[in-house]
């Protein structure tokens, strides 16, 4: 491996590779002087497209020779004022492996070692729903009371940060385009169910991509929630899962984000009604998700995620899920009654307006 391979985007990954080694240990990051940063050729191209990136060599990676990396000759790329991952960004009360295992479950993202189409957009995914063609983008922190910033790297940047070769990514994308054109999305999905896709990644490589994506999700979850570090382990995992699945689209969950950041319930806690106020707050947080289109479209997954926001989840996860299931899927006799009402109105009863959130 050349010296250049040790340089990784400062904007996202000073600690990601450290987190890959032991997720239970916090990772550390550092900022190199702008002039000393040497991105790889692939990242240079991405930088030119995205408007500039920073790179840094993680202290945990030793140099394999004493020769400096070749200087980057080309258009000057301005140094973007972006926050590095630091020691707190990789820290969470839950084990990263627990979330990774959950995401690999077929009720969540599943696990496919070849590029496959997103069910909704047809854009290429791999592993546990890792997006292969996302561009880097700016994600502005709109909450003046949250000091943490968002990081939205490109797929190519995440790919190389995981230690995978950029030409390999391009080859997978090219093959995916050919296969999608030949098979169409419907037949593509059939091949997935029948396990007829030839693996393009090893388990190890796909896990490296997943771990980096999970650490990024924890980082951005902290930017979405003012009190992320005070949440329970299950609440942190629930929010990180939402970020993993939705990415920047979580910004559209305005009611959810406003509620989770509404800290007025602390006043009731100080007045002596602590447990009741805390329970009511999180019940309201859960309600904003239960009422979303996302929960109805992905009900199995939603029940699992929403239940984790219950402060008592870790005491009795099954009971927490039953409570959410009862709200999301009314008992059969309630559904039959609603159907009878609609039938009595000649089928002309106005259906409830679907919530826009989600």
Secondary structure by P-SEA (a helix, b strand, c coil): cccccccccccccccaaaaaacccbbbbbbbcccccccccaaaaaaaaaacbbbbbbbcccccccccccccccccccccccccccccccccccccaaaaaaaaaccccbbbbcccccccccccccccccccccccbbbbccccccccbbbbbbcaaaaaaaacccaaaaaaaaaaaaaaaaaccaaaaaaaaaaccccccccaaaaaaaaaaaaaaaaaaaaaaccccccccaaaaaaaaaaaaacccccccaaaaaaaaacccaaaaaaacaaaaaaaaaaaaaaaaaaaccccccaaaaaaaaaaaacccccccaaaaaaaaaaaacccaaaaaaaaaaaaaaccccccccccccc
